[in-house]
Amino acid sequence: MRHPVTPDGRYFVVRGRLWRMADPNLPAEHRGELTRALMAARRAVGVALRNGDDTGLKAARAAVDVAKRELGERGPVWWKDGAPDLNRHMARNTPYAEWLATLEG
C-alpha cells in the first residue's frame, strides 16, 4: 500500500489524516465481493455526478455507505479492545502522532 498503515493495522494515513482499514478478519472471498461492490458504487457516483442525476447520486452514495460499513471502514469498529474510533482525525492529534513523526523524519 502506498499510504502508511498504523502499527496496529487499524488505519492508513493520507495527507496526515487517519482512515479506517477494512476488517482484516473478513474472509478473503467476502472481502473481495464487498470491495467489488464498493468500486461499482463509486463508479455509479461518478456517473450520476456527470449526468446530474440527483436520484442516482443518492442511491449510489447509499451503496458506497453500505459497502464501507460491511467492510468495517464505517460504523462500529471491528476491534474489541475498547479503543476509540479515530477515523478521519488528523494523526498529529491522536496517539499515533509520535509514530507518524518517525515516518516523516
BAFI-3210 file (N, C-alpha, C; in Angstrom, 3 decimals, decimal comma, padded with zeros to 6 digits):
// residues 105
n [1|2|3|4|5|6|7|8|9|10|11|12|13|14|15|16|17|18|19|20|21|22|23|24|25|26|27|28|29|30|31|32|33|34|35|36|37|38|39|40|41|42|43|44|45|46|47|48|49|50|51|52|53|54|55|56|57|58|59|60|61|62|63|64|65|66|67|68|69|70|71|72|73|74|75|76|77|78|79|80|81|82|83|84|85|86|87|88|89|90|91|92|93|94|95|96|97|98|99|100|101|102|103|104|105]
n.u [000,852|000,555|000,190|001,063|000,465|-000,953|000,779|-000,874|-002,572|-005,061|-005,635|-004,939|-002,851|-003,450|-002,304|-001,829|-004,132|-006,147|-007,559|-009,932|-009,121|-010,244|-011,921|-009,718|-010,406|-012,349|-013,447|-011,464|-012,718|-015,286|-014,569|-013,455|-015,764|-017,225|-015,485|-015,520|-018,206|-018,125|-016,396|-017,946|-020,116|-018,842|-018,103|-020,660|-021,411|-019,775|-020,799|-023,423|-022,918|-021,715|-023,865|-025,716|-027,652|-029,570|-031,153|-030,010|-027,461|-027,908|-028,709|-026,397|-024,466|-025,539|-025,161|-022,364|-021,942|-023,146|-021,475|-018,996|-019,574|-020,077|-017,564|-016,263|-015,130|-016,589|-019,067|-019,670|-016,647|-014,214|-012,388|-011,761|-010,860|-011,768|-010,696|-010,949|-012,677|-010,848|-011,190|-010,822|-009,628|-006,996|-003,810|-001,764|-003,028|-003,613|-003,032|-001,277|000,532|003,302|004,368|003,813|005,425|007,952|008,034|007,972|010,345]
n.v [-001,178|002,215|004,181|004,903|002,497|002,283|000,976|-000,870|-001,688|-000,563|001,813|003,742|006,339|009,388|012,320|013,153|012,459|010,064|007,073|004,577|001,148|-001,773|-004,527|-006,914|-009,496|-010,413|-012,941|-013,717|-014,078|-012,976|-010,388|-009,575|-009,586|-007,540|-005,408|-005,207|-004,475|-002,005|-000,563|-000,548|000,942|003,372|004,049|004,419|006,681|008,591|008,505|009,383|011,955|013,139|013,053|014,637|013,477|013,443|011,637|009,159|009,677|009,874|007,224|005,842|006,837|005,872|003,157|003,049|003,672|001,448|-000,658|000,161|000,066|-002,676|-003,636|-002,744|-000,286|001,867|002,740|000,625|-000,136|-002,647|-003,767|-005,127|-004,107|-001,843|000,590|003,941|005,141|006,663|007,509|009,614|011,598|013,967|012,695|013,794|014,709|012,583|009,443|008,338|010,182|010,383|008,064|008,643|010,897|009,744|008,594|010,714|011,906]
n.w [000,000|-000,774|001,096|004,472|007,050|010,232|013,117|014,471|012,517|012,088|010,771|007,772|006,486|004,956|003,672|006,308|007,664|009,377|008,162|008,397|008,179|006,367|007,930|008,985|009,552|007,896|005,669|002,827|000,281|000,678|001,382|-001,037|-002,668|-001,419|-001,831|-004,609|-004,912|-003,634|-005,348|-007,688|-006,803|-006,291|-008,901|-009,928|-008,505|-009,745|-012,380|-011,942|-010,984|-013,250|-014,978|-013,767|-012,168|-009,598|-008,095|-008,749|-007,761|-005,016|-004,472|-005,268|-003,496|-001,130|-001,573|-001,558|001,132|002,408|001,528|002,608|005,333|005,667|005,074|007,276|007,424|008,134|010,609|013,475|015,226|014,329|016,026|019,303|021,723|022,979|022,238|021,011|018,043|015,621|013,089|010,330|011,823|012,364|012,329|013,868|016,100|017,677|019,432|017,601|016,751|017,459|016,277|013,549|013,221|013,247|010,770|009,054|009,402]
ca.u [000,000|001,398|-000,008|001,482|-000,561|-000,578|001,338|-001,921|-003,323|-006,428|-005,800|-003,879|-002,736|-003,394|-002,125|-001,880|-005,433|-006,368|-008,716|-010,058|-008,899|-011,271|-011,755|-008,835|-010,966|-013,313|-012,921|-010,937|-013,708|-016,326|-013,944|-013,371|-017,112|-017,561|-014,626|-016,071|-019,446|-017,726|-015,872|-019,084|-020,892|-018,075|-018,260|-022,024|-021,390|-019,194|-021,750|-024,542|-022,424|-021,528|-025,172|-026,614|-028,733|-029,632|-031,707|-028,961|-026,366|-028,309|-028,672|-025,001|-023,794|-026,049|-024,491|-020,997|-022,008|-023,426|-020,270|-017,963|-019,979|-019,871|-016,115|-015,763|-014,483|-017,511|-019,942|-018,980|-015,270|-014,058|-011,503|-012,519|-010,173|-012,367|-010,036|-011,897|-012,554|-010,192|-011,357|-010,870|-008,891|-005,622|-002,951|-000,953|-003,845|-004,018|-001,903|-000,396|001,360|004,730|004,661|003,843|006,593|009,135|007,987|008,182|011,745]
ca.v [000,000|003,404|005,012|004,168|001,868|002,351|-000,296|-001,809|-002,073|-000,041|002,976|004,188|007,794|010,163|013,742|013,355|012,079|008,632|006,471|003,217|000,000|-002,811|-005,557|-007,969|-010,803|-010,829|-013,956|-013,092|-014,089|-011,999|-009,063|-009,287|-009,240|-006,216|-004,422|-005,025|-003,707|-000,629|000,071|-000,327|002,058|004,598|004,384|004,929|008,064|009,397|008,581|010,239|013,337|013,617|013,165|015,497|012,599|013,537|010,397|008,151|010,027|009,484|005,758|005,397|007,157|004,918|001,874|003,202|003,594|000,054|-001,464|000,554|-000,454|-004,121|-003,846|-002,324|001,017|002,801|002,089|000,126|-000,572|-004,100|-004,251|-005,466|-003,685|-000,638|001,807|004,779|005,256|007,925|007,681|010,984|012,523|014,259|011,802|014,570|014,969|011,281|008,662|007,932|011,327|010,070|007,089|009,329|011,781|008,952|008,322|011,964|012,253]
ca.w [000,000|-000,877|002,277|005,672|007,879|011,639|013,597|014,877|011,335|012,108|009,894|006,879|006,603|003,713|003,975|007,747|008,228|009,566|007,507|008,924|007,293|006,393|008,953|008,476|009,873|006,877|004,749|001,614|-000,799|001,022|001,278|-002,465|-003,131|-000,891|-002,497|-005,960|-004,760|-003,317|-006,558|-008,588|-006,242|-006,528|-010,326|-010,084|-008,020|-010,815|-013,493|-011,519|-010,940|-014,629|-015,631|-012,998|-011,713|-008,140|-007,541|-008,904|-006,861|-003,657|-004,404|-005,367|-002,222|-000,137|-001,844|-001,049|002,590|002,787|001,309|003,571|006,647|005,665|005,112|008,583|007,309|008,783|011,573|014,669|014,992|014,266|017,082|020,514|022,948|023,527|021,746|020,277|016,589|015,267|011,656|009,807|012,689|011,981|013,109|014,814|017,286|018,193|019,953|016,504|016,365|017,589|015,227|012,260|013,191|012,906|009,329|008,342|009,588]
c.u [000,898|001,252|000,419|000,280|-000,071|-000,080|000,286|-002,811|-004,732|-006,672|-004,673|-003,932|-002,606|-003,368|-002,358|-003,166|-005,547|-007,649|-008,769|-009,876|-010,118|-010,920|-010,885|-009,367|-012,027|-012,687|-012,545|-011,973|-014,792|-015,778|-013,818|-014,710|-017,492|-016,738|-015,123|-017,364|-019,128|-017,241|-016,997|-019,917|-020,158|-018,155|-019,644|-022,140|-020,869|-020,141|-022,889|-024,118|-022,292|-022,860|-026,137|-027,823|-028,768|-030,158|-030,663|-027,795|-026,681|-028,229|-027,233|-024,250|-024,268|-025,378|-023,041|-021,001|-022,241|-022,165|-019,189|-018,310|-019,738|-018,389|-015,519|-015,069|-015,318|-018,345|-019,151|-017,576|-015,194|-013,110|-012,281|-011,900|-010,703|-011,707|-011,028|-011,655|-011,989|-010,265|-011,557|-010,194|-007,513|-004,718|-002,153|-001,703|-004,304|-002,810|-000,926|000,589|002,851|005,168|004,782|005,048|007,858|009,194|008,341|009,595|011,926]
c.v [001,242|004,350|004,228|003,670|001,907|000,990|-001,327|-002,239|-001,536|001,067|003,059|005,711|008,410|011,636|014,035|012,938|010,561|008,193|005,005|002,162|-000,932|-003,838|-006,691|-009,374|-011,266|-011,916|-013,293|-013,022|-013,041|-010,577|-008,650|-008,875|-007,840|-005,122|-004,160|-004,208|-002,238|000,093|000,362|000,860|003,378|005,017|004,979|006,356|008,978|009,582|009,529|011,704|013,916|013,858|014,096|014,748|012,574|012,263|009,280|008,402|009,612|007,966|005,243|005,676|006,241|003,556|001,912|003,024|002,161|-000,786|-001,128|000,056|-001,962|-004,478|-003,492|-000,978|002,133|002,010|001,622|-000,368|-002,095|-004,633|-004,329|-004,943|-002,384|000,668|002,620|004,739|006,634|008,182|009,155|012,009|012,800|013,454|012,564|014,878|013,682|010,576|008,194|009,035|010,999|009,077|007,789|010,238|011,008|008,643|009,569|012,484|013,452]
c.w [000,000|000,310|003,520|006,476|009,321|012,122|014,009|013,711|011,259|011,092|008,881|006,895|005,216|004,098|005,459|008,428|008,292|008,858|007,929|007,837|007,373|007,471|008,401|008,738|008,876|006,007|003,415|000,497|-000,550|000,909|-000,187|-003,055|-002,686|-001,560|-003,910|-005,908|-004,462|-004,564|-007,556|-008,098|-006,451|-008,000|-010,578|-009,565|-009,115|-011,985|-013,139|-011,471|-012,350|-015,335|-014,899|-012,462|-010,188|-007,487|-007,604|-007,973|-005,430|-003,482|-004,428|-004,074|-001,105|-000,318|-001,383|000,463|003,063|002,655|002,335|004,975|006,729|005,676|006,477|008,556|007,917|009,780|012,779|014,328|015,025|015,334|018,389|021,810|023,548|023,085|020,916|018,771|016,272|013,761|011,319|010,712|012,089|012,909|014,163|016,117|017,966|018,819|018,868|016,106|016,403|016,516|013,866|012,133|012,825|011,415|008,521|008,488|010,388]
res [m|r|h|p|v|t|p|d|g|r|y|f|v|v|r|g|r|l|w|r|m|a|d|p|n|l|p|a|e|h|r|g|e|l|t|r|a|l|m|a|a|r|r|a|v|g|v|a|l|r|n|g|d|d|t|g|l|k|a|a|r|a|a|v|d|v|a|k|r|e|l|g|e|r|g|p|v|w|w|k|d|g|a|p|d|l|n|r|h|m|a|r|n|t|p|y|a|e|w|l|a|t|l|e|g]
***
